[in-house]
């Protein structure tokens, strides 16, 4: 089996007024908005990545975008990294959970949700920027965030 060349991919999405707008795409020919089929073809195995294991370039993009709702994807070394954040929160105790990841005919779909502080959790009045980064085998399809 011939080894396929790998291209570094980075796409950044920013939400403005409830509409997803592509802010920048580097190394991707044909970033566009199109109808994407949602029927699941297969589940995609993924792992949640600790901050120290996130590629440096992606960490920089997260730092730039974390104050607003963010949707980032980054391909490198045969892996696809997907970051999802929900913007600034006024207190501690928030986290983001990746609940599902699957492939369709046209895309990779990632479902996440923002979790609030637990009832027994000690809350501090300090701004936080909850996000999650997941890592999966590289798939050359657009990422759709649900």
Secondary structure as UniProt FT lines:
FT   STRAND          9..16
FT   TURN            17..18
FT   STRAND          19..26
FT   TURN            29..30
FT   STRAND          40..43
FT   STRAND          47..48
FT   HELIX           51..53
FT   HELIX           56..65
FT   TURN            66..67
FT   STRAND          69..76
FT   TURN            77..78
FT   STRAND          79..86
FT   STRAND          95..104
FT   STRAND          107..115
FT   TURN            119..120
FT   STRAND          131..137
FT   STRAND          142..145
//
